Amino acid sequence: MGAGPAGLFAARVLADVFGRVTVVERDDPADEDRRGVPQSGHAHDFLARGHQLAEEWFPGLGEEMVAGGAHAADIARDVRWVIAGRPLVRSESGLSTVISSRTFRERRLRARVAALPQVTVVGGQDVAGLSFSADGSVVDGVLLGTDGGRKLPADLVVDTSGRGSRTPVWLEEQGHGRVEEEKLKVDVGYATRIVRAPADAFAGDVCINVVASPDSPRGGACQRVEGDRAVVTLYGVLGDHPPTDPEGFLTFAKSLAAPDIHGVLEAAEPLSEVRRYRFPASLRRRYERMDSFPRGLLVLGDAVCSLNPRYGQGMAFAAMQALALRDHLRQDGEAPEPDAYFRRLTEQVVDPVWGMTLLSDLSFPGVQGERTAETLEVLELVGRTQVAATFDGPLALRCLRVFGLLDPPTALLDPAVQERVHETLSRQSAPAGSGAVRDSDTDRGM
């Protein structure tokens, strides 16, 4: 259920196990402004881990996208990361991604999935409900149409219908109880404009990320995409949202901790009006804690966990969940055990990424949430590491591996990393002329 990235990645791994996979989508998948994806027109990152998995499942997809006008990028060389007003140190990381609009990427993914002989993508179909066995213990299909008048039988139903998933309601109606939910209010507001900017406005980069921080809680992303266009997305947290009038949009860009995105806008020709999107809270559904859950049904993607979009994790996170699904299917085959699946999904994917975004959001004083002594200590160490990464190449790469979901956030707490952070910040605070800073220091390995 759902033909967004989560549904497409799920369909790809399901096709290795099942003889027939049907992807059912309420909207027309070819519609570039789908009602169910109000955020589609804004800047979207495809983090390094997501790119790796996409290339594993769809070999050559990145090259195909670049041939169609997207831009290949090394995440440490071609993407300008600005943290606390300073850019991270550049390097050659060997970690790749492809920068494009979301709709462009989805079209390529959908075409690859639809080309699989086992897969059929059906658009314009409402899923009105799940079909249950008489005792409610098994899901054996979905009910289609606004009145649920047509049943599509299935050995397995995978809900990838997004944050607005109706599965919690349907399960409760069948006596399985209410799924526990966790929310963290962040009240992020986006405003986006499509522009045409000269390539030299990017100074050789394909993407500019000015990251919001507690000291400067406004941020933005400026991405070169296909068709000689650029997507400029500005955001603010806790209600400090960018305006949508042209002058206010430009003024907001000028207020960021670094002038990089404002400089691109000043050199650019607007191609669209400014579009707005609001994200009130991160949401997690704790299916792994349910005492009763029917066989024949699994849930994946934003329907399980919807993250603060300012970190750009959504599509890579969906791919990582699909990987957990693949690993589970290899173990259980066509009759997967829901309890075991949700435990795997929670431990391998959701817990680490949810914990990472939760920690980052709690660094903003206005975000409501518990801050234990341990949490405050970790926030301090991670914050120092990010500052040190603006002076030290290996530390910058360590941070980017965590940002790209290649390494867990605990990698930044490694004693060797923290020792280097201390040395780097000590050198930067040393008196001028002390000889404490050597150019070679920023290049040596860890």
C-alpha positions in Angstrom: 0.0 0.0 0.0 1.7 3.2 -1.3 4.0 3.9 -4.2 6.4 6.4 -2.6 10.0 5.5 -2.0 9.2 3.2 0.9 6.7 1.3 -1.2 9.0 1.1 -4.2 12.0 -0.2 -2.1 9.6 -2.7 -0.3 8.3 -3.9 -3.7 11.9 -4.5 -4.9 12.8 -6.8 -2.0 9.4 -8.5 -2.0 9.9 -9.3 -5.7 12.8 -11.6 -4.7 10.5 -13.7 -2.6 7.0 -13.6 -4.1 5.8 -14.5 -7.5 3.5 -11.5 -7.8 3.7 -8.1 -6.1 1.0 -5.4 -6.6 1.7 -1.8 -5.5 -1.5 0.0 -4.9 -1.4 3.8 -4.8 -4.3 6.2 -4.1 -2.9 9.0 -6.4 -1.8 8.7 -9.9 1.9 7.8 -9.5 2.8 9.8 -12.6 1.4 13.0 -11.1 4.3 15.1 -10.0 2.2 17.0 -7.5 0.5 14.1 -5.7 -1.9 15.1 -3.0 -0.5 12.5 -0.7 3.1 14.0 -0.9 2.7 17.7 -0.1 6.4 17.9 0.6 7.5 16.6 -2.8 8.4 20.0 -4.2 10.9 20.8 -1.5 14.6 20.0 -1.4 15.2 16.3 -0.7 18.5 14.7 0.2 19.3 11.1 -0.7 21.8 10.2 2.0 24.8 8.0 1.2 23.4 4.8 2.8 20.2 5.2 0.7 22.3 5.7 -2.4 24.3 2.5 -1.7 21.2 0.4 -1.3 19.5 1.9 -4.4 22.6 1.0 -6.4 22.6 -2.6 -5.0 18.9 -3.1 -5.9 18.9 -1.1 -9.1 22.4 -1.3 -10.6 23.3 1.8 -12.7 20.5 3.9 -11.4 22.8 6.7 -10.4 24.4 6.9 -13.9 21.0 6.8 -15.5 19.9 9.7 -13.3 23.0 11.7 -14.1 22.5 11.1 -17.8 19.0 12.5 -17.4 20.3 15.7 -15.8 20.8 15.0 -12.1 24.2 15.7 -10.5 26.6 13.1 -9.1 28.3 14.2 -5.9 31.0 13.1 -3.4 29.3 13.9 0.0 32.5 15.5 1.4 33.9 17.2 -1.8 30.9 18.4 -3.8 28.4 19.3 -1.0 29.0 22.4 1.1 28.1 21.7 4.7 27.9 24.8 6.9 27.6 24.2 10.6 27.6 27.0 13.2 28.4 29.4 10.4 31.5 27.6 9.2 32.0 25.1 6.4 33.1 21.6 7.2 36.6 20.8 5.9 36.5 19.3 2.4 38.0 16.0 1.4 37.6 13.1 -1.1 35.4 10.6 0.8 34.6 8.1 -1.9 31.0 8.2 -0.7 28.6 9.1 -3.4 25.1 10.3 -3.9 23.1 11.9 -6.7 21.4 15.3 -6.3 18.0 15.6 -8.0 14.4 16.7 -7.3 12.3 14.1 -5.5 9.9 13.7 -8.4 12.7 13.0 -10.8 14.1 10.3 -8.4 10.7 8.7 -7.8 10.1 8.5 -11.6 13.3 6.6 -12.1 12.7 4.3 -9.1 9.1 3.6 -10.2 10.2 2.8 -13.7 12.8 0.3 -12.4 10.3 -1.3 -10.1 7.5 -1.5 -12.7 10.0 -3.2 -15.1 10.3 -6.1 -12.7 8.3 -9.0 -14.2 6.8 -9.8 -10.8 5.5 -6.3 -10.1 2.4 -4.4 -11.1 1.9 -0.7 -10.1 -1.8 0.3 -9.9 -2.6 4.0 -9.4 -5.9 5.7 -8.6 -7.0 3.1 -6.1 -8.2 3.8 -2.6 -7.5 1.2 0.0 -10.6 1.4 2.1 -9.5 -1.2 4.6 -7.8 -4.5 5.3 -9.5 -7.9 4.8 -9.3 -10.0 8.0 -10.0 -13.7 8.6 -13.2 -14.4 10.6 -11.3 -14.3 13.9 -9.3 -11.2 13.0 -6.0 -13.1 13.4 -4.9 -12.9 9.8 -4.9 -10.2 7.1 -5.6 -11.9 3.8 -5.9 -8.9 1.5 -7.0 -5.3 1.1 -10.4 -3.8 0.3 -10.3 -1.4 -2.7 -12.5 1.5 -3.7 -14.1 4.2 -1.6 -16.7 1.7 -0.4 -14.3 -1.2 0.0 -16.3 -3.2 -2.5 -13.5 -5.1 -4.2 -11.1 -7.4 -2.4 -7.5 -7.8 -3.6 -6.3 -11.1 -2.0 -2.8 -11.3 -0.7 -0.5 -13.7 1.2 1.2 -10.6 2.7 0.2 -6.9 2.9 2.9 -4.3 3.5 1.6 -0.9 4.6 3.9 1.8 3.2 1.1 4.4 3.0 3.0 7.0 5.1 2.4 9.0 8.2 -1.3 9.1 7.6 -1.6 5.3 7.6 -5.0 3.9 8.7 -3.6 0.6 9.9 -3.7 1.7 13.6 -7.5 2.4 13.3 -8.1 -0.9 11.4 -6.2 -2.9 14.0 -8.1 -1.4 16.9 -11.4 -2.0 15.1 -10.5 -5.7 14.9 -9.7 -5.9 18.6 -5.9 -5.8 18.4 -5.7 -2.8 20.7 -4.2 0.7 20.1 -0.6 1.0 18.9 1.4 3.2 21.3 2.7 6.4 19.7 5.5 8.7 20.6 5.7 12.3 19.4 8.3 15.1 19.6 7.0 18.5 18.7 9.4 20.4 16.5 7.1 22.7 14.5 9.4 22.9 11.5 8.2 25.2 8.7 9.5 25.1 5.1 9.4 27.5 2.2 10.8 26.6 -1.2 11.4 28.3 -4.5 12.6 26.9 -7.8 15.2 29.2 -9.5 17.6 29.2 -12.3 21.1 30.1 -11.1 24.4 30.3 -13.0 26.6 27.4 -12.2 29.3 29.7 -10.9 27.0 30.8 -8.1 27.6 27.4 -6.6 31.4 27.7 -6.9 31.7 24.2 -8.2 29.4 22.6 -5.6 26.1 20.8 -6.4 24.5 21.4 -3.0 24.8 23.9 -0.2 23.4 22.9 3.3 23.4 25.6 6.0 22.5 23.6 9.0 20.3 25.1 11.8 21.8 25.0 15.3 20.7 26.1 18.7 22.5 29.4 18.3 21.1 30.0 14.8 17.8 28.0 14.5 17.3 28.8 10.9 18.7 26.7 8.0 18.4 25.9 4.4 19.4 23.7 1.5 20.2 24.8 -2.1 20.4 22.0 -4.6 21.3 22.0 -8.3 18.8 19.6 -9.9 17.9 18.5 -13.4 17.0 21.0 -16.1 19.5 23.7 -15.1 17.3 24.5 -12.1 18.0 24.8 -8.4 15.7 24.0 -5.5 16.1 26.5 -2.6 14.4 25.4 0.6 14.6 27.5 3.8 13.3 26.3 7.2 12.9 27.4 10.8 12.1 25.4 13.9 9.6 25.9 16.7 7.3 28.2 14.7 10.0 30.5 13.3 8.9 29.7 9.7 10.1 31.4 6.6 7.7 33.7 4.8 6.4 33.0 1.3 6.5 36.5 -0.2 9.6 37.0 -2.4 11.1 39.8 -0.3 10.5 38.0 3.0 11.9 34.8 1.6 15.1 36.6 0.5 15.4 38.4 3.9 15.0 35.1 5.7 17.8 33.6 3.6 20.0 36.6 4.5 19.4 35.8 8.2 21.0 32.4 8.1 24.3 31.8 9.9 26.2 31.9 6.6 25.5 34.0 3.4 26.0 31.1 0.9 22.3 30.5 0.0 21.4 34.2 0.0 24.3 34.7 -2.5 22.8 32.1 -4.9 19.3 33.7 -4.6 20.7 37.1 -5.5 22.2 35.7 -8.7 19.2 33.6 -9.6 16.1 34.0 -11.7 12.9 32.8 -10.0 11.0 30.1 -11.8 8.2 29.5 -9.3 6.3 31.0 -6.5 7.3 30.2 -2.9 5.7 27.0 -1.6 5.1 26.3 2.1 5.1 23.0 4.1 4.8 22.5 7.8 5.9 19.5 9.9 4.5 19.6 13.4 6.1 16.7 15.1 8.2 13.6 14.7 6.0 10.5 15.1 6.9 6.9 16.0 4.4 4.0 16.2 5.6 1.2 18.6 4.2 -1.9 16.8 6.9 -4.0 18.4 5.1 -3.4 21.8 1.7 -4.6 20.7 0.4 -7.7 22.5 -1.7 -8.7 19.5 -0.9 -8.3 15.8 -2.3 -10.2 12.9 -0.2 -12.4 10.6 -0.1 -11.4 6.9 0.5 -7.7 7.7 3.7 -5.7 8.1 4.3 -1.9 8.2 7.3 0.0 6.9 8.4 3.6 6.2 6.8 6.7 7.6 3.8 4.5 8.6 6.2 3.3 11.4 8.3 6.3 12.0 8.1 9.8 10.5 11.2 11.9 11.2 11.9 15.6 11.3 12.5 16.3 7.6 15.2 18.9 8.1 17.8 16.1 8.5 17.0 14.7 5.0 16.8 11.1 6.2 13.4 10.0 4.9 14.3 8.2 1.7 17.5 6.6 3.0 15.6 5.6 6.2 12.9 3.9 4.0 15.6 2.0 2.1 17.2 0.8 5.4 13.8 -0.4 6.6 13.3 -2.3 3.3 16.7 -3.9 3.9 15.5 -5.1 7.3 12.4 -6.5 5.5 14.6 -8.3 3.0 16.7 -9.9 5.8 13.6 -11.0 7.6 12.0 -12.5 4.5 15.2 -14.5 3.8 14.7 -16.0 7.2 10.9 -16.5 7.2 10.1 -16.6 3.5 6.5 -16.0 2.4 5.0 -16.3 6.0 6.9 -13.7 8.0 6.4 -13.5 11.7 5.3 -10.0 12.6 6.8 -10.0 16.1 10.2 -11.0 14.9 10.0 -8.5 12.0 9.1 -5.6 14.2 11.9 -6.5 16.7 14.4 -6.6 13.8 13.2 -3.3 12.4 13.3 -1.6 15.8 16.7 -2.8 16.8 18.5 -2.5 13.5 17.0 0.6 12.0 14.4 2.6 13.9 16.0 2.8 17.4 19.4 4.2 16.1 17.9 6.7 13.7 15.1 7.8 16.0 17.6 8.2 18.8 19.9 10.3 16.6 17.2 12.7 15.4 15.7 12.9 18.9 19.1 13.9 20.3 19.7 16.5 17.7 16.2 18.0 18.2 16.7 18.2 22.0 19.8 20.3 21.4 17.3 23.2 20.7 16.2 24.5 24.2 12.6 25.2 23.1 11.9 21.5 22.1 10.0 19.8 24.9 11.5 16.6 26.1 13.5 14.9 28.8 17.2 15.8 29.0 19.0 13.5 31.4 22.5 14.2 32.6 23.7 11.6 30.1 21.8 13.3 27.2 23.3 16.7 28.1 26.8 15.2 28.1 26.3 13.5 24.7 24.9 16.8 23.3 27.9 18.6 24.5 30.3 16.1 23.0 28.5 15.9 19.6 28.3 19.7 19.4 32.1 20.0 20.1 32.7 17.4 17.5 30.8 19.2 14.8 32.6 22.5 15.6 36.0 20.6 15.4 34.9 19.2 12.1 35.0 22.7 10.6 38.8 22.7 11.2 39.7 19.0 10.7 39.2 16.9 7.6 39.0 13.4 9.2 36.6 14.7 11.9 34.4 16.2 9.1 34.3 12.8 7.4 33.3 11.1 10.6 30.4 13.5 11.0 29.3 13.1 7.4 29.3 9.3 7.8 26.9 9.7 10.7 24.8 12.3 8.8 24.7 9.9 5.9 23.4 7.0 8.1 26.5 5.0 7.4 27.7 5.0 11.0 25.6 5.2 14.2 25.9 8.5 16.2 27.9 6.6 18.8 30.8 6.6 16.4 31.3 10.3 17.3 31.7 9.3 21.0 34.6 6.9 20.3 37.5 7.9 22.7 39.9 8.3 19.8 37.5 10.7 18.1 37.0 12.7 21.2 40.8 12.9 21.8 41.2 14.3 18.3 38.3 16.8 19.0 40.0 18.0 22.1 43.4 18.4 20.3 41.8 20.2 17.4 39.8 22.7 19.5 42.9 23.2 21.8 45.0 24.1 18.8 42.4 26.6 17.5 42.2 28.3 20.9 46.0 28.5 21.3 47.6 32.0 21.2 48.7 33.3 17.8 52.3 32.5 17.1 52.5 29.7 19.6 53.2 27.2 16.9 50.4 25.0 18.0 48.6 24.8 14.7 50.3 22.9 11.8 48.8 22.7 8.3 49.5 19.0 8.2 47.4 18.4 11.4 44.1 18.7 9.5 45.1 15.9 7.1 46.5 13.2 9.2 44.3 10.1 9.7 42.6 9.0 12.9 
